[in-house]
Amino acid sequence: MEITLDKLLASRDRRVEMQQKLREKHPNLTLVCLTVIMPGNIKRNLSSLIASQAAINALLNRFEGKMVEVISRDLDTGYEAYVVTTISQHDAKMIACDIEDSHPLGRLFDIDVLDVNGIPMKREAEGFAPRRCLMCNNEARYCMRNRTHTPQELNAKIQKMVDAYVQQL
């Protein structure tokens, strides 16, 4: 199903509402939010489902025994998961960045750790390098803003990554 910009923006608004509800419910705990990066207007396909399961498994393994609440949502606009944990925000961000940087599909994971104001913590503030583009060595945000690569190029790269990951299982 193709996702329109309006549907994508509405989904982001609902994600922020969910984050706010969880932060209110668990004011002294850390909130970790996961989405899967999928370029173009189709956000839910076999590759995104494989990546989302790999991402949630990585989160559950790394936060095992320290989770208070876990919510996952498989939506037309993409997969989302929320983990409320007793781990400090700093340590949770370190874990999130490690998963993004070390997992075979980690480049497809967007794992945010929200600070006390509900703002995602920056990788750079924790000593990690900015995310790199899937296609080249530029910063990902540079290529995204400039639309350096086509959705078709990005999706082909993602498919290769997912295929290689599945073959290793």
Secondary structure, DSSP 8 states (H G I E B T S, - for coil): ----HHHHHHHHHHHHHHHHHHHHHSTTSEEEEEEE---SS---SHHHHHHHHHHHHHHHHHTTT-EEEEEEEEETTEEEEEEEESS-HHHHHHHHHHHHHHSTTGGGEEEEEB-TTS-B--TGGGT----B-SSSSSBHHHHHHHT-S-HHHHHHHHHHHHHHHHHH-
